[in-house]
Structures are given as C-alpha cells and as structure tokens.
C-alpha cells in the first residue's frame, strides 16, 4: 500500500512540475504565428528540453529550451530565425554574423540583442541563432516570461534577418 501511495505522489509531482515548467515555451508560442509545440509533459520533464516553433514576420522561428541537468551543466535557450534568403556557406566554418550584417539598422539590432538582451548571436546552417544563459548565482532559469522582452528579441532578429536578405539580394 505504501509503495502504491508513493508512486501516485511521484506521478502527481512530475505532472505538476512539467506543467509549471511548460509555461515559458507556451508563453513564447503566443508571440508566434501558427505555433507548434514540440513536446511537453512528462517527456519534457525527463529530457529537460522543450521546443516550440512557428513564424514571426513570415520567417520560421524555433525556441529550444534546455534545462539544467546535472551538477556541472547550465540551462540555456536558443531562439533561431531563418531569413527568407541566406548567403551560400562555402566551406565548413560558418560566417561571422557581424560580417553578414552591413547596414546601420541591422548592426544596431545586433548590438541591442547582444548588449541589452545578453544574447550571443551566430549564423549557422542558414539560421540566425541567439543563445541566452542566465548569469549569476541566484537566477532561476528560464525565469518569468516577459512578453515585451521576447517580442523585442524577435523584432531585433527580424531586423537582422532583413539585413542579411538585403545583402544576399545585392550580392
């Protein structure tokens, strides 16, 4: 009887925890057109990963959230946006994103994303990838979802994508 009660308590705790953890990706999905969730519930809790995709400004967007697992791992999230036209990547080394963005609007957006929002930006496999990790000892990851912040991140990434598209069109 005691084992059965313990099993029920564990299942209820896992379901409650997974619902609480799913809040960030579910909230992020509200910023996207045609959102598609890529997991959740117990499977998400066990793997420590959540994914959600959709479109923003008619460009594909994916959020990949990786929770801290283990003593020496940190949680992080990646927001990726695919420009409508991207430069061909010759060789194996991805281009430095600052080399792809030449116009003042795009460079200002890159600067804001890196300095104001604390994101590390890269261009890989035809996608703009913005990575965020918490800094500090007492930071809960991913923290409270602030729609205005992530709306600004998506708008900045859209500006960077437009800059890359303009450069690709003239090249």
C-alpha positions as CSV (number, residue, x, y, z in Angstrom):
1,X,0.0,0.0,0.0
2,X,2.8,2.4,0.9
3,X,4.6,1.8,-2.4
4,X,1.4,2.5,-4.4
5,X,0.9,5.7,-2.5
6,X,4.5,6.8,-3.1
7,X,4.1,6.0,-6.8
8,X,0.9,8.2,-7.0
9,X,2.6,11.0,-5.2
10,X,5.6,10.8,-7.6
11,X,3.4,10.8,-10.7
12,X,1.4,13.8,-9.4
13,X,4.6,15.7,-8.6
14,X,6.0,15.0,-12.1
15,X,2.8,16.2,-13.8
16,X,2.6,19.3,-11.7
17,X,6.3,20.1,-12.2
18,X,6.0,19.6,-16.0
19,X,3.0,21.9,-16.2
20,X,4.8,24.6,-14.3
21,X,8.0,24.2,-16.4
22,X,6.0,24.3,-19.7
23,X,4.9,27.9,-19.0
24,X,7.9,29.6,-20.7
25,X,7.6,27.8,-24.0
26,X,3.9,28.0,-24.1
27,X,4.1,31.8,-23.4
28,X,6.7,32.2,-26.1
29,X,4.4,30.5,-28.5
30,X,1.8,33.2,-28.1
31,X,4.3,35.6,-29.8
32,X,4.4,33.4,-33.0
33,X,2.1,32.9,-35.9
34,X,1.0,29.3,-36.4
35,X,2.8,28.0,-33.2
36,X,3.6,24.3,-33.0
37,X,4.7,22.8,-29.7
38,X,7.4,20.2,-29.9
39,X,7.0,18.4,-26.6
40,X,5.9,18.8,-23.1
41,X,4.6,17.0,-20.1
42,X,6.5,14.1,-18.6
43,X,8.7,13.5,-21.7
44,X,9.9,17.2,-21.5
45,X,10.5,16.9,-17.8
46,X,12.6,13.7,-18.2
47,X,14.7,15.1,-21.0
48,X,14.9,18.6,-19.8
49,X,14.1,20.0,-23.2
50,X,11.2,21.9,-24.7
51,X,10.7,23.1,-28.3
52,X,8.2,25.4,-29.9
53,X,8.2,26.7,-33.4
54,X,6.1,29.0,-35.6
55,X,6.6,32.1,-37.7
56,X,7.4,35.7,-36.9
57,X,7.2,38.2,-39.7
58,X,6.7,35.3,-42.2
59,X,10.0,33.8,-41.1
60,X,10.4,30.4,-39.4
61,X,11.3,30.6,-35.7
62,X,12.2,27.9,-33.3
63,X,12.7,28.1,-29.5
64,X,14.7,25.3,-27.9
65,X,14.9,25.4,-24.1
66,X,17.5,23.1,-22.4
67,X,17.1,22.9,-18.7
68,X,19.9,22.3,-16.3
69,X,20.6,18.7,-15.9
70,X,23.4,17.6,-13.6
71,X,25.8,19.4,-11.3
72,X,28.1,20.8,-14.0
73,X,25.5,21.8,-16.6
74,X,23.8,25.1,-17.1
75,X,20.4,25.7,-18.6
76,X,20.2,27.7,-21.8
77,X,17.8,28.6,-24.6
78,X,18.2,29.2,-28.3
79,X,15.9,31.3,-30.4
80,X,16.6,30.7,-34.1
81,X,15.1,32.5,-37.1
82,X,15.6,31.7,-40.7
83,X,16.0,34.5,-43.2
84,X,14.0,34.2,-46.4
85,X,17.2,34.3,-48.4
86,X,20.6,33.4,-46.8
87,X,24.1,33.5,-48.2
88,X,25.6,30.3,-49.5
89,X,28.0,28.9,-47.0
90,X,31.2,27.8,-48.7
91,X,33.5,25.6,-46.5
92,X,32.8,24.3,-43.1
93,X,33.3,27.4,-41.0
94,X,30.0,29.4,-40.5
95,X,30.3,33.1,-41.3
96,X,30.7,35.6,-38.5
97,X,27.3,37.3,-38.2
98,X,28.8,40.8,-38.0
99,X,30.3,40.2,-41.5
100,X,26.8,39.4,-42.9
101,X,25.1,42.5,-41.4
102,X,26.4,45.7,-43.0
103,X,23.6,48.3,-42.9
104,X,23.2,50.5,-39.8
105,X,19.8,49.2,-38.9
106,X,20.9,45.6,-38.8
107,X,24.1,46.5,-36.9
108,X,22.0,48.4,-34.3
109,X,19.7,45.5,-33.9
110,X,22.7,43.1,-33.4
111,X,24.1,45.5,-30.8
112,X,20.9,45.7,-28.9
113,X,20.4,41.9,-29.0
114,X,23.9,41.3,-27.6
115,X,24.3,44.2,-25.2
116,X,20.7,44.9,-23.9
117,X,19.3,41.4,-24.0
118,X,22.5,39.4,-23.2
119,X,22.3,37.1,-26.3
120,X,25.1,35.5,-28.1
121,X,24.4,35.6,-31.9
122,X,25.6,33.3,-34.6
123,X,24.7,32.4,-38.2
124,X,24.8,28.6,-38.7
125,X,23.2,26.4,-41.3
126,X,21.1,29.3,-42.8
127,X,19.7,30.3,-39.4
128,X,20.3,33.2,-37.1
129,X,20.8,31.7,-33.6
130,X,20.5,33.7,-30.4
131,X,21.7,31.9,-27.3
132,X,20.9,33.0,-23.8
133,X,22.2,31.6,-20.5
134,X,21.5,33.0,-17.0
135,X,24.3,34.9,-15.3
136,X,24.6,34.9,-11.5
137,X,24.2,32.5,-8.6
138,X,20.6,33.1,-7.8
139,X,19.0,33.2,-11.2
140,X,16.1,30.8,-11.9
141,X,16.2,29.5,-15.4
142,X,14.4,30.4,-17.6
143,X,12.8,32.8,-15.2
144,X,9.5,34.6,-15.5
145,X,8.4,35.1,-19.1
146,X,8.3,38.8,-20.0
147,X,6.4,39.1,-23.3
148,X,7.8,42.6,-24.1
149,X,11.4,41.4,-23.8
150,X,11.0,38.4,-26.1
151,X,8.8,40.4,-28.5
152,X,11.8,42.9,-28.7
153,X,14.2,40.0,-29.3
154,X,12.1,38.6,-32.1
155,X,11.8,42.1,-33.7
156,X,15.5,42.6,-33.4
157,X,16.2,39.2,-35.0
158,X,13.7,40.1,-37.8
159,X,15.7,43.3,-38.5
160,X,18.9,41.3,-38.6
161,X,17.3,38.8,-41.0
162,X,16.1,41.6,-43.2
163,X,19.6,43.0,-43.3
164,X,21.0,39.6,-44.3
165,X,18.3,39.3,-47.0
166,X,19.2,42.7,-48.4
167,X,22.9,41.8,-48.6
168,X,22.1,38.5,-50.2
169,X,19.9,40.2,-52.8
170,X,22.7,42.6,-53.8
171,X,25.5,40.0,-53.8
